[in-house]
Amino acid sequence: MALSERLKILQDAMSAYSDMTVKSFRTIEALGDAVVRHLPIYLGEGSEARGVPPEGEYREEVGDYRGAKFSTHDKGTLRLAPIQMGVAVGIPRTNGKGKFWPRVVLEFEMIGDAITVRIGDSPRALRGIPLNFSEDDVERVCEEIHEYIRAVLESPVKVATAVGKGKLGFL
C-alpha cells in the first residue's frame, strides 16, 4: 500500500521519536550502571552500593536489581521522558554490626546531546554530561551523591523533606 506524503511525514516523525527514546534509555542505563559500579570505588574502603528500585521495597541482600533499578522496568512502553534510578549506599554502623542502606533516587534526562542528572531532592542538577560520558563524568555524579547524602543526613529537617518527597528512603 502506498502512503500519502502526509502519512510518510508522520511515519518519519514516529521513527525519529522511537529511535531517540531507545537511544535515551540505553545511554541512561549505561550511565546508571557505571555510577553503581564506580560509587564504591569513589567512596573507598568498606563501601558498598546497589542499584535498587526507585520506589517501593528493596533488600540489600538481593544485590544489584539490574533493569529493575530503573523506573522504566514495569512500565511496558518506553517514553521519551526522565528516567529514575535508585541507589542504595551501605554505610557501616558505628557499633560495627551491619550497615544502614539509604536509597537515593537519581533522575536522568537526555536533553539534546547531553544528560542532566538530579540527585534526590537537591535543587542542583548536573547538566551537560555528554552521551559518550567519561569516567570523570561518572565521578562527578558519585561526588554529588556523596555530598547529597552527607548534607541530608546532617539535617533532620532535610531527611524528613527528602523522605516525604520520595527521594530518600531507608532500609
C-alpha positions as a Markdown table, in Angstrom:
| # | Residue | x | y | z |
|---|---|---|---|---|
| 1 | Met | 0.0 | 0.0 | 0.0 |
| 2 | Ala | 1.3 | 3.4 | -1.0 |
| 3 | Leu | 1.4 | 6.0 | 1.7 |
| 4 | Ser | 0.4 | 9.6 | 1.3 |
| 5 | Glu | 3.0 | 12.3 | 1.7 |
| 6 | Arg | 1.5 | 13.5 | 4.9 |
| 7 | Leu | 1.4 | 10.0 | 6.4 |
| 8 | Lys | 5.1 | 9.5 | 5.4 |
| 9 | Ile | 5.9 | 12.6 | 7.3 |
| 10 | Leu | 4.2 | 11.3 | 10.4 |
| 11 | Gln | 5.8 | 7.9 | 9.9 |
| 12 | Asp | 9.3 | 9.5 | 9.7 |
| 13 | Ala | 8.5 | 11.6 | 12.8 |
| 14 | Met | 7.3 | 8.5 | 14.7 |
| 15 | Ser | 10.5 | 6.6 | 13.7 |
| 16 | Ala | 12.7 | 9.5 | 14.9 |
| 17 | Tyr | 10.8 | 9.6 | 18.2 |
| 18 | Ser | 11.2 | 5.8 | 18.6 |
| 19 | Asp | 14.9 | 6.0 | 17.8 |
| 20 | Met | 15.5 | 8.8 | 20.3 |
| 21 | Thr | 13.6 | 7.0 | 23.0 |
| 22 | Val | 15.7 | 3.9 | 22.7 |
| 23 | Lys | 18.9 | 5.9 | 22.5 |
| 24 | Ser | 17.9 | 7.8 | 25.6 |
| 25 | Phe | 17.1 | 4.7 | 27.5 |
| 26 | Arg | 20.3 | 2.9 | 26.5 |
| 27 | Thr | 22.5 | 5.8 | 27.3 |
| 28 | Ile | 20.9 | 6.5 | 30.7 |
| 29 | Glu | 21.0 | 2.8 | 31.5 |
| 30 | Ala | 24.7 | 2.7 | 30.8 |
| 31 | Leu | 25.4 | 5.8 | 32.8 |
| 32 | Gly | 23.3 | 4.5 | 35.8 |
| 33 | Asp | 25.2 | 1.1 | 35.7 |
| 34 | Ala | 28.5 | 3.0 | 35.6 |
| 35 | Val | 27.5 | 5.0 | 38.6 |
| 36 | Val | 26.6 | 2.0 | 40.7 |
| 37 | Arg | 29.8 | 0.2 | 39.7 |
| 38 | His | 32.0 | 3.3 | 40.4 |
| 39 | Leu | 30.4 | 4.5 | 43.6 |
| 40 | Pro | 32.2 | 2.0 | 45.9 |
| 41 | Ile | 35.5 | 3.0 | 44.3 |
| 42 | Tyr | 34.7 | 6.7 | 44.9 |
| 43 | Leu | 33.6 | 6.2 | 48.5 |
| 44 | Gly | 36.6 | 3.9 | 49.2 |
| 45 | Glu | 37.4 | 1.1 | 51.6 |
| 46 | Gly | 34.4 | -0.5 | 53.3 |
| 47 | Ser | 31.8 | 0.9 | 51.0 |
| 48 | Glu | 29.1 | -0.9 | 49.0 |
| 49 | Ala | 26.5 | 0.3 | 46.6 |
| 50 | Arg | 23.5 | -1.3 | 45.0 |
| 51 | Gly | 21.2 | -0.4 | 42.2 |
| 52 | Val | 17.7 | -0.7 | 43.7 |
| 53 | Pro | 14.1 | 0.2 | 42.5 |
| 54 | Pro | 13.5 | 4.0 | 42.8 |
| 55 | Glu | 10.1 | 3.3 | 44.5 |
| 56 | Gly | 8.8 | 0.6 | 46.8 |
| 57 | Glu | 10.5 | -2.1 | 48.7 |
| 58 | Tyr | 14.1 | -3.1 | 48.3 |
| 59 | Arg | 16.5 | -5.5 | 50.0 |
| 60 | Glu | 20.3 | -5.0 | 50.1 |
| 61 | Glu | 21.0 | -8.8 | 50.1 |
| 62 | Val | 19.4 | -9.0 | 46.7 |
| 63 | Gly | 22.4 | -7.1 | 45.3 |
| 64 | Asp | 22.0 | -5.1 | 42.2 |
| 65 | Tyr | 18.5 | -5.1 | 40.8 |
| 66 | Arg | 19.8 | -4.8 | 37.2 |
| 67 | Gly | 16.9 | -3.5 | 35.0 |
| 68 | Ala | 14.5 | -3.2 | 37.9 |
| 69 | Lys | 16.6 | -0.3 | 39.4 |
| 70 | Phe | 15.1 | 1.9 | 36.7 |
| 71 | Ser | 11.7 | 3.5 | 36.7 |
| 72 | Thr | 11.1 | 2.1 | 33.2 |
| 73 | His | 11.2 | -1.5 | 34.3 |
| 74 | Asp | 7.5 | -2.2 | 34.8 |
| 75 | Lys | 6.1 | 0.5 | 32.5 |
| 76 | Gly | 5.8 | -1.7 | 29.4 |
| 77 | Thr | 6.3 | 1.0 | 26.8 |
| 78 | Leu | 9.3 | 3.3 | 26.8 |
| 79 | Arg | 8.6 | 7.0 | 26.5 |
| 80 | Leu | 11.0 | 9.9 | 25.9 |
| 81 | Ala | 10.9 | 11.1 | 29.5 |
| 82 | Pro | 13.1 | 11.4 | 32.6 |
| 83 | Ile | 14.1 | 8.0 | 34.0 |
| 84 | Gln | 14.6 | 7.5 | 37.7 |
| 85 | Met | 17.0 | 5.0 | 39.3 |
| 86 | Gly | 17.5 | 4.0 | 42.9 |
| 87 | Val | 21.0 | 3.7 | 44.5 |
| 88 | Ala | 21.4 | 2.3 | 48.0 |
| 89 | Val | 24.7 | 3.0 | 49.8 |
| 90 | Gly | 25.9 | 0.7 | 52.6 |
| 91 | Ile | 27.0 | 2.9 | 55.5 |
| 92 | Pro | 28.6 | 0.8 | 58.3 |
| 93 | Arg | 27.0 | 1.3 | 61.7 |
| 94 | Thr | 29.3 | 2.8 | 64.3 |
| 95 | Asn | 28.9 | -0.2 | 66.6 |
| 96 | Gly | 30.4 | -2.4 | 63.8 |
| 97 | Lys | 27.3 | -4.6 | 63.3 |
| 98 | Gly | 25.7 | -4.3 | 60.0 |
| 99 | Lys | 25.0 | -1.3 | 57.7 |
| 100 | Phe | 22.4 | 1.3 | 57.1 |
| 101 | Trp | 21.2 | 1.2 | 53.4 |
| 102 | Pro | 19.7 | 4.6 | 52.5 |
| 103 | Arg | 18.3 | 4.8 | 49.0 |
| 104 | Val | 18.8 | 7.9 | 46.9 |
| 105 | Val | 16.7 | 8.5 | 43.8 |
| 106 | Leu | 18.6 | 9.8 | 40.8 |
| 107 | Glu | 16.7 | 11.3 | 37.8 |
| 108 | Phe | 18.3 | 11.2 | 34.4 |
| 109 | Glu | 17.0 | 13.2 | 31.4 |
| 110 | Met | 18.5 | 13.3 | 28.0 |
| 111 | Ile | 18.2 | 16.8 | 26.5 |
| 112 | Gly | 19.7 | 17.1 | 23.0 |
| 113 | Asp | 23.2 | 15.6 | 23.1 |
| 114 | Ala | 23.6 | 15.7 | 26.8 |
| 115 | Ile | 22.3 | 14.2 | 30.0 |
| 116 | Thr | 21.1 | 16.1 | 33.1 |
| 117 | Val | 21.2 | 14.2 | 36.4 |
| 118 | Arg | 19.2 | 15.3 | 39.5 |
| 119 | Ile | 20.2 | 13.7 | 42.9 |
| 120 | Gly | 17.4 | 13.2 | 45.4 |
| 121 | Asp | 15.5 | 16.4 | 46.0 |
| 122 | Ser | 18.6 | 18.6 | 45.6 |
| 123 | Pro | 17.9 | 21.9 | 43.8 |
| 124 | Arg | 21.2 | 21.5 | 42.0 |
| 125 | Ala | 21.5 | 19.4 | 38.8 |
| 126 | Leu | 24.5 | 18.1 | 37.0 |
| 127 | Arg | 24.0 | 19.4 | 33.4 |
| 128 | Gly | 25.9 | 18.7 | 30.2 |
| 129 | Ile | 27.0 | 15.2 | 30.7 |
| 130 | Pro | 27.8 | 14.0 | 27.2 |
| 131 | Leu | 26.1 | 11.0 | 25.8 |
| 132 | Asn | 29.5 | 9.3 | 25.4 |
| 133 | Phe | 30.3 | 10.1 | 29.1 |
| 134 | Ser | 33.7 | 9.6 | 30.6 |
| 135 | Glu | 34.9 | 8.2 | 33.9 |
| 136 | Asp | 35.3 | 11.9 | 35.0 |
| 137 | Asp | 31.6 | 12.4 | 34.4 |
| 138 | Val | 30.7 | 9.3 | 36.4 |
| 139 | Glu | 33.0 | 10.6 | 39.2 |
| 140 | Arg | 31.1 | 13.9 | 39.2 |
| 141 | Val | 27.8 | 12.0 | 39.7 |
| 142 | Cys | 29.3 | 10.0 | 42.5 |
| 143 | Glu | 30.6 | 13.2 | 44.2 |
| 144 | Glu | 27.1 | 14.7 | 44.0 |
| 145 | Ile | 25.6 | 11.5 | 45.5 |
| 146 | His | 28.1 | 11.7 | 48.4 |
| 147 | Glu | 27.5 | 15.4 | 49.0 |
| 148 | Tyr | 23.7 | 14.9 | 48.9 |
| 149 | Ile | 23.7 | 12.1 | 51.4 |
| 150 | Arg | 26.1 | 14.0 | 53.7 |
| 151 | Ala | 24.1 | 17.2 | 53.6 |
| 152 | Val | 20.7 | 15.5 | 54.1 |
| 153 | Leu | 21.8 | 13.2 | 57.0 |
| 154 | Glu | 23.3 | 16.2 | 58.8 |
| 155 | Ser | 19.9 | 17.9 | 58.9 |
| 156 | Pro | 16.8 | 16.1 | 60.4 |
| 157 | Val | 14.6 | 18.6 | 58.5 |
| 158 | Lys | 16.2 | 17.7 | 55.2 |
| 159 | Val | 15.8 | 14.0 | 56.0 |
| 160 | Ala | 12.1 | 14.4 | 56.6 |
| 161 | Thr | 11.7 | 16.5 | 53.5 |
| 162 | Ala | 13.6 | 14.1 | 51.2 |
| 163 | Val | 11.8 | 11.1 | 52.6 |
| 164 | Gly | 8.4 | 12.9 | 52.2 |
| 165 | Lys | 9.2 | 13.6 | 48.6 |
| 166 | Gly | 10.2 | 10.0 | 47.9 |
| 167 | Lys | 13.8 | 11.0 | 47.0 |
| 168 | Leu | 15.4 | 9.3 | 50.0 |
| 169 | Gly | 14.5 | 6.1 | 51.7 |
| 170 | Phe | 15.9 | 3.9 | 54.5 |
| 171 | Leu | 16.1 | 0.1 | 54.7 |
